[in-house]
Amino acid sequence: MAMPWLFLHSAREVAAGSGCASRAAEHARKRGCQRPAMVLDPWFAGSEAAKSIAAELREACGNTPAMIAVPAGEPDLDAVESVRAALAKADPDLIVVVGGGSAMDTAKVARMLLSNPGPAEKISGPAGAPMVPHPSLFVAIPTTAGTGSEVSESAVVSVPGTNYKMIFRNQDMTPHVALLDPVLGVTAPAGVTAASGLDAVTHAVEAFWSKFANPVTDMLSREAMRLLASGLPRAYSKPDDLQAREDCLIGSMLAAMAFNSANLGLAHAIAGSLGALHHVPHGVANALALPHVSAFNETATDKAKEVGAMFGGGTASSAMFRLRAQLGLDRSLDEWVKPDALDAVAAGAMRSGQLRCNPRAVVVEDVRDMLERMRAPHG
Ligand SMILES: [Fe+2]
């Protein structure tokens, strides 16, 4: 008999297509918003696209939006505090975040702290502490296809000066409206398209073979894999291919809808440890781990065959090695981590809650062995 299962979803609206970012202003008009605020990725803050969304919001709300740039880098509590303080000053009834996963996660937590004052620890925890919802309309416009944070109910923020990442999870954190506008991503550097896209691929694959997958998440993961397998290499090699960009945005959104309920697995456990201890960028860490994790999991789940077929044939691991090579992500772990630090990385990965979702049980020696293999750039 099938295991009992649970599917969670909390976004009210998802729209996709060139120019759909303008729906933010339409919502503002319909709802009578008067105090808009925009939270922006630093590289996107001065762009023409940002100015154009701001102009539409000004016209719809009758007031110029407060423009709040998220400090550069991986999201941490200092960045959250800086955005929270700026939002508190603006007292917004509409918050529009435009950016990648870091900007979206920062905005999600900063917004919740407006209605839940006090230290962030109070509302953190993977199980989801009770939170008072903030009354603002919350719109997310992703500029890269990767985390799918625009439809997920969680955010991950590091604690400065430590190796600790704080997890926040609550359905009231999910943006109400997600607008997937492919035009916004065409200026992203190719390396960002590749690494964030590989993160989305890892979400789709790990949610698909997760022990907590269910019929709804399977449907979402399969379509996410199909779209990413076709769209990601095209978006990487031809940045202005809008159809490819849109396929990647939809793929990453569907993958996030899947992992929001099915959770992730061993590749994210390793990527989390590499990010926390050695600041390996999240997408790159997944690119390093996923082919080896696939080889490890192949014997434990029939779904691996489907993963291989979805990404061009062969085993899941050979397909993942091929994909990352196509995206210029054939790198060696030695670029980031000294060999004598690998034991600590393995120990960190073993502490991850994601391991309980992985289709094959794992012990520390398995992870250590995979980390050793990750030192060779070509598997
Ligand atoms: Fe991820």
Residues whose N, C-alpha, C, O or C-beta is under 5 A from the ligand:
A	BS01	LIG	D199
